[in-house]
Amino acid sequence: MEKKEKLLRIPINQYEKLVKISQKLGISINEFILIAIAERIKSFALLDTDG
């Protein structure tokens, strides 16, 4: 399987806020962002009317 990578561009002021939140939760910023993306995908799945 070919591994593909993409960069996620986040404005620095927003990134700093996310870092503070992730530190309060005791997780890495990368883990926090992945959890946030997963939660957003779940909410989109609930809106799926085709399946």
N, C-alpha and C positions, 0 to 999 in steps of 0.2 A: 504494500500500500504506500502510495506516495504521500509524503508529509508536506502540507501546505501551511504557510504562515502568513498572517496579515497583521498589520500594525493598527492599533486602536488609538486614534488621536483624540485626546481629551485636553481641553484648555487647562493650563497650569493651575489656575485658581480652583477649578473644580477637582482636579487631581489632588491638590493639597487637602481639600475637604474630605475626599474619599479616603485618603491616607489616615486622617485623624479618626474617622469612623471605624476603619478596619483595625486600627491600633486599640481602640476602646473595646472592640469585639475580640481582640486577641488573635486575629488572623492576618495573613499577608494581604497586601493590596491586590495581588493577582488573584488570590482565592476569592476575595470580596467581589471583585469585578466579575469573575466567572459565575459566582452565585447570583449576582444581580442580573446577568444576561440570562441565566437559566430560568430565573423567576419571570422575566419578561417574556421568554419563549412560551412558558406555561400559560401566561395570560393571553398570548396570541392564539395558542391552541384552543382555548375556550371560545374564541371568536370564529373558529373555522366552521363555516356553514356547508362546505362541500362534502365532508366526510362523516 
